[in-house]
Amino acid sequence: MRRKILPSNGSAGTRRRSLGFLGRFVALLIVFYFVVASKPVNDYVIVPFTAGVAAVSGQLLRMIGEPVSVAGTEIRSGTFGVNIENGCNGVETALLLAAAVLAFPAGWRQRLLGFFLGFFAVEIVNLVRVVSLVWIGRHRPALFDSSHTVIWQSAVVLFGVLLFLFWASRQTRRPAPSPEEKDGR
Amino acid sequence: MLDRRAALRVVIGFLVALAFWFLFSGPYERVVAPAAEFLLRMGESPGVTRLEAPGREFLLNRTDFPPGAPHPGLPSADLHFNFVLLGALFALAPRPWRGDRVARFLLGALCLYLVHVVFLVFEVESLYATRFGDWSLAHYGKAARNFWAAGFHFYQIAGRFAAPFAIWWFLGRPDPAQAASGQRGRGYRKKKN
């Protein structure tokens, strides 16, 4: 039977389970951080991935009529240019999502499905963010700083958290498998 | 937990928290800076670090800086914009304006304030440990340099987003059973009408 993580304002047992989830979440986040921050992973995974985000964003910007050039992780549009770094490539939200999904008591198949679908959705929202930020930087430069730092970063992370909560609510609602189901009959 | 009303509450919570953050981030920085300065000075003898918050950045000053030396500025929004995330998450619960939920939100905001103070200390120490050339090498060993720099980098990459989520998970997450009974209650009232 799946364990339920119940609210923090519940009994001592549920509070303990809630703390257990938080402990696993923080531990996994630290592990993932060290993996992502290590030089080989950064150079051979994160930077090429970020260049891919820049290339796809460049294509989308050209589709909406913005004349842009892309070189590696940098997108230039006229006199305006942005360099996509960690924090702007959706990886930080993916780390959060991965840590939360893996820390949550669910089957491994559900966890992997939740993470990969969530990662895909987060990256789509992140593409919208990059495209809109380049557009804002070129056409409304006064709004760029607040849009970049506060609004879009918070919005993408909030989207990731809501995805996790949606996934988690489906896991806790799922009925416990019957003995026949457990036996695969 | 995640129905249409909850989504609307999150959007409204996000916008209200954003407006609050824009209005009060300046005064807030003037409360964060002295606390971080106090912690930094606890590790110094004599205490020489001075943190000022003129707006949009924390200005780092040391009484032993040579006269006329530039004072490094640390961008302040990066440290505390995650308040917006905390506000949006606390708005997820039904009737977020209820007294007990407001109290939990204020407690959460206090926890986030402590996180901001601690990581401002990490940011300043990371600057001392890695950006002052020979002075950094003379005053910080390899382990200390890695500790402060990795601590602040962790906050930048993951910690600043994880902190509001963890605080909300522990203090503000709505009870699914209560939420369900609340929805049932609304349903019965509708049937009576």
Interface residues (C-beta under 8 A of the other chain):
Chain A: L6 P7 S8 N9 G10 S18 L19 F21 L22 F25 V26 L29 I30 F32 Y33 V36 A37 N86 G87 E92 T93 L95 L96 A99 A100 D145 S146 T149 V150 I151 Q153 S154 A155 V157 L158 V161 L162 L165 F166 S169 T172
Chain B: M1 L2 A7 V10 F14 L18 W21 F22 A77 D78 F81 N82 V84 L85 A88 L89 L92 A150 H153 F154 Q156 I157 A158 G159 F161 A162 F165 A166 W169 F170 L171 G172 R173 P174 D175 P176 A177 Q178
